[in-house]
Amino acid sequence: MEAVMVRYGEIFLKSEPVKRRFISIMTGNISLALEVEGLTHCIETPRGRILIFGDEPRRIAALVARTFGVVSVSVCTVTTADINGLAAAAVEHAERHLRPGMSFAVRARRSGVEGFNSQELGAAVGSAVLDRVPEATVDLTTPDYEVFVEAREFGGFVYDEKISGPGGLPYGTQEEVMALLSAGIDSPVASWLMMRRGCRMVHVHMHSGRFGGADGERNVLQNHARLSAWVPGHPLDLLVADMEPFFEVVTALKEPRYRCILCKRFMLRVASILAGERGAYALVNGDNLGQVASQTLANMTVIAPAASVPVLRPLIGFDKEEIVDRARAIGTFEAHPGNVGCTVAPRYPSTAAPAATIALIEEELDVESLAARAAGTVRRYRAKNGEVEEAG
């Protein structure tokens, strides 16, 4: 019989009540993901592990490996928790992969089983493998092949592959936050990182209208849909607010160098209104220290007070290449995004806008009224399982 073994990390460090709640939420998320794909399954939660039984363990493992909170996944042979049963299963695994001249190692663990320790288990299993493949050699440091054996009070498990998961915390263990989602590379990664920390997510996009590229909203919807694929079974909402009236006003100003700061502050104002309506606890953006003029420390200090809720910046210390690599890994990177430019951005933006000057300009523009107007223009989209399924 085979089972899928799921390992989690920092959840194990929580208090018992919190641990039980987090594991319950994670197993619920796993069940939702498997139900979306029509995979029948049964989940057990012995201490320190999650075990999933089903007719298609390899498909189950591949899906579960995309679940937030999961550190790694293995398809295991389930056997008795004694040396003979574990050794026999390990030999079967080794015979499929170990060839003469190759080196191998046995990684053994024991918990709640009496009569032998981990070292004795590993030695016995290693001896059984050498009896079957005598031309192999043992190398505990850099082996060509590894086989893992675990003797636990709830059974014996043998496997030789680990599929890495995203780690983090189960989706839904933290409160709702609202991420400003754009057509670019950074903001989808920022959203994903907060989802990985358990935050329930809602996206908001500030639509530029004729001041933005023709492909902007298409790419935003694509980013939104791709991120929803990471939380299968859960609906993911996107709110799109109209920025065009604000841009009409801001581009009429004689001094263009403050446009980006005014724009960023305006976005935070609008998003704060929407967050208040939904009860979201924080805003999330893709700010990366020093990447562009509006993301200098001086300008971020001026921009942040426009929000009425905390602003989270999960990318603040990332290098650009790190962000691109993560975008590729999570599936939101677009090599050819099309026309997503902004015509409002000035040629020479300010890198240290004076707060008093910005306040005077905003008073002149009556940004509070403009923000309320923008918040009232919201169009709503919903994505689920990687597809935008409804709009309104």
N, C-alpha and C positions, 0 to 999 in steps of 0.2 A: 504494500500500500504506500502511496505517496501523499505527502502533505506539504503545504507551503508554510514555511516558518518566517514570521515577520519579527524583526528586531526594532526596538525603539531606543532612544538615547536618553535625553535629559528628563523625559517623563518619569523615568525610574527614580529620579532624585526628589520628586514631589512627595508631599505628605500622602498618607494612604487615602484619605477622602478625595484629594485633588487628583491623585494618580488614577483612582477608579473612574472619576468623571472624565478625565482626558482619554483613558483607554476606551471608555464607552463611546465617546464622541468619535474617536478614530475608527473603531470597529463599525460604527454607523456609517461613516464616510466610505469605508472599504465596501460595505454591503451595497451602498448606493452605486458605487463605481461598477461593481460586478453585476448588479441588476440591470444597469444601463446596457451592458453587453450581453445580457441574457444568460449569465453563467450561474448555474445552481451551485450553492456552497453552504458550508456549515462552519461557523467560527467558534473556536474555543480560546479561552484566555488564561492558561496556567501562568503562574508567577514568572515574570520576566520575559515572556514570549506571547505572541499571538499565533495560533495555528489555524490554518484554513484548509478544509477538506472539500474536494470537488472533483468532477470528472475530467476537467482540463487544467491540471495544476500549472502547466507552463504559461498558458494564457492568463490564468489568475495571477501568477507571479509578476508577469510583465505589467499588468494593470496596477497591482498593489504597489509596485515600485515607483509609481508616480503619485502616491498619496502622501500628503504633508504629515510629518511626524514619523514617517518610516525611515529608518537608517539603512536597512538592507533587507533583502528577501532571498530565500533559498528554497528550491524544490528539494525536499528531503525524502529519503526512504525511511519509513517508520518501522521500527523493529523492537525487540525486547531490550530492556535496559541492562543487559548482562554482557559480559565480554564476548561470549561466543556469538550471540546474535549480532552485536555491533561489528565484530570482526568479519563475519560472513557477508554482511551488507557492504562493508568497506571494500572487501576483495572484489565484489561484483562491480563496484564503481571503478576501482583501480584497473580492472581488466579492460574496461572500455577506453581508457586513456593512457595508461602507463605502458611504455614500450621498452624493450631491452636497451640499456645504456642511458635511460632517463633517470633523473633523481626524483625523490618524493619525500614528503613529510606527512606525518599524521598529527593533526591538531586535536587534542582530546580535552573534553570537559566533563566534569561529574558534579552533580548537585542532588542531594537527597537520596543517594543510592549508597548502600553499605557494601563492604566486602572488598573493595579496591579503591585506589585513588587515581587521579588523572594521569599521573606518570605511568602507573602500572597498566592502565587502559591503553595509553598510547603505545607502550612497548609491545603489548600483546597484539594489538591491531597491526603495528608495523611488521612484526614477525610473520603474521598471517599473510600480509601482502608480499613479503619477500619469498615466502614459501611458494606462492603462486607465480610470481614474476622474479625469479632469482637473479636475472641479469640487471635488475634495477639497483640503484644505490640510494642510501639515505642521506639527505641534506636538509638539516633543520633551518638553515639560514636563507638560502636562495634556491629552493627546489623548483624543478620543472613542473611538478604536479603536487597539489595538496588535497588531502581528504580530511574532512572534519567529522568527528564522532562526538556525540553528546549523550551522556547517560543521565537521565533526569527521572524524578519520581513519577512523572507522567508518561514515560516511555523513552525509547532509544531513537536517535535520529542521526542519519548519515547523509552527507552532502559534499559536493566538491565545487560548488559555484556560489558566489554571492553577487546579487544584483544590487547596486547602490540605489538608495532612495534619496529624496530631497532633504530628509531630516527636518529639523524645526519642530513645530508644535502642530497638533491636529487643527485643521481648519474649523473655525467656529468656537474655539476655546477662549477667544478674546472678543471684545466688543466690535461693533461696526466702525469702520473708518471710511473716508471718502478720498479716493486718489484722483488727482488731476491727470487725465489721460490724454496724450497727444498722438500725433502720427509719427513721432520720432522713436528713437531707440531707448532713451533713458527711462521715461515714465512707465512703460510696461514692466521693465525690470524692477523698478521701485515698488510697483503694485504687487508683483509676484513675491518679492521679499517679505512684504508685510502679510501677504496671504500665508506664506511659509511660517510666519510667527503666530499663526492662528487667528488673525484678524478677519472678521467677516467684511467683505469688500463691496463697495459701490463705486462706480466710476463716474466722473463728471468731465465733460469736454467743452471747452470754450470755442465755439465755431466762429471762424474769422470772416465768413461770408466772402465778399468779393476781394477782401484784403488778404486772403489766404490762397494757397494752391488748390487747383481743381481736384487733386487726388487726396486731399487732407482727410475729409470725413470718411471716405472709403477705407483708408488705412487705419483710422481710429476704430471703426467697426470691426475691422479685421483683427486688430490688437485685442479688442474687447472679446471677440469670439474665441481667439486662441487662449486667452487667459482663463476663460470659462471651462476649457477642456481640462484644466488642472483641478477642478472641483466638480467632477461629474455628478449629475443628479441635483446639484444646487443651482438655482437661478442666479444670474449675475446681472445687475441693473446698470444701465448707462443713462446719465442725464446729459443732454446737449443743450447748452445755453447760447443765445445769440450775442456775439460780441460786436457785430457790425456797427450799431449805433455809437458805441464807445469809441471805436476806431475812427469813425467820422469826426468825432469831436477832438480826439487826441492828435490826429494828423493835421488839424487846423492850427495847432499851437505853433508859435514862431520858433520855439526852442525844441528841436527834435531829439536832442541827446538824452532826455529823460523819459522817452517813450517806453522803453523796456521796463523801467522801474515802475512807471505808472500802470503799465499793462499787468505786470506781475501782481502788484497790489490790488488791482481791480479784480483779477481772477480769484485772489484769496477772499476778497469781499463777497463776491458772488457765491463762491463755494461755501463760505461760512454760513450764508443765508440758507443754502440748500442743506448743509449739514445740520443746521438747527431744526429745519423742518423734519428731517429724518431721525434726529437724535443721534447722529454720528459723533463719535468721541474725538476725532482728530482728522486733519487733512494730511495727505501724503503727496509729495511731489518728487521729481527726479533731479533735484538740485545736486550738483557735484562741485565742490569747492574749487573756484578758480577756473572753471571750464569756459564760461563766457562772462561778459561784462556784468550781467545781472546776478551772477553767482560769486562775485567777490564777497569777502566777509563784510566789507563796509556796506555794500548794497543789500545783502541779505538781512543785515541789521535794520535797514530802513524798510525793507519789504515786509518782514515778518509781522510787525504790529498791525497790519491791515486785517489779519485773521482774528476771529473771535474765539477760535478753538486752537489747540496745539497743532503745530506743523511738524510732521515727521519727515526726515530726509534720509532714508536708508542708504542712499548712494553717496553721501557727503564725502567719504574718504576714498572712494574707488578711483582707480585709473580708468581712462576711457577704454583701453583695451580690455580691462576686466569687465566692464559693462557690456561691451560688444560680445565678448566670449559668453557671458551669462545669457544675453539675448539669443545667441545662437543655440545654446543648450536648452533653453525653455521654449524655443520655437517662435519667438516674436521678432527676430531679426529679419529685415527685408532689404535685400541687396539693391533692389531697384524700386524705391518707393514712389517714383514719379514726381509730380509737381506738388510739393508740400511746403513750399517757401512762404515767407511772411513779407509782405511789402511795407509793413509799418516799421520794421526795425531800421534804426538810423545807421548811417555809415560809420559814425563815430559816437558810439554810446558812452555814457558816463560810467566810470568804474567806481565812483564814490559820490553818489548823489546826496546833497544836503537835505536832511530830513525836513527842515523848516521850509525850504523851497518847494519840496514835493507837497507838503501840507497846504501851502498857499495855492499851488496849481490845482490840487484836488478840490479845494473850496471853490475856486473859480469855476471848475467844471461841474460842480455838484455831483460828485461821484456816487454819493449815497443813493440819490434818485436813479442814476444810471444803473447802479448795481441792482437795485430793487426791480427795475424794469427788465434787466437781463435775466434775473432769477424767475421772472414771470413768463419768460418765453420758452421754458424748458420743453424739449421733446424727449420722450422716454423710449428706450430700447431695452430689450431683455435678451440675454444670451444664455444658452444651456447646452452642455455637452459639445461645445465647440461650434455651435451654430446660433446665429441671431434668429430667435424664433418669433418675436413679436415686437411691434413698435406702436407708439401712441403719442 
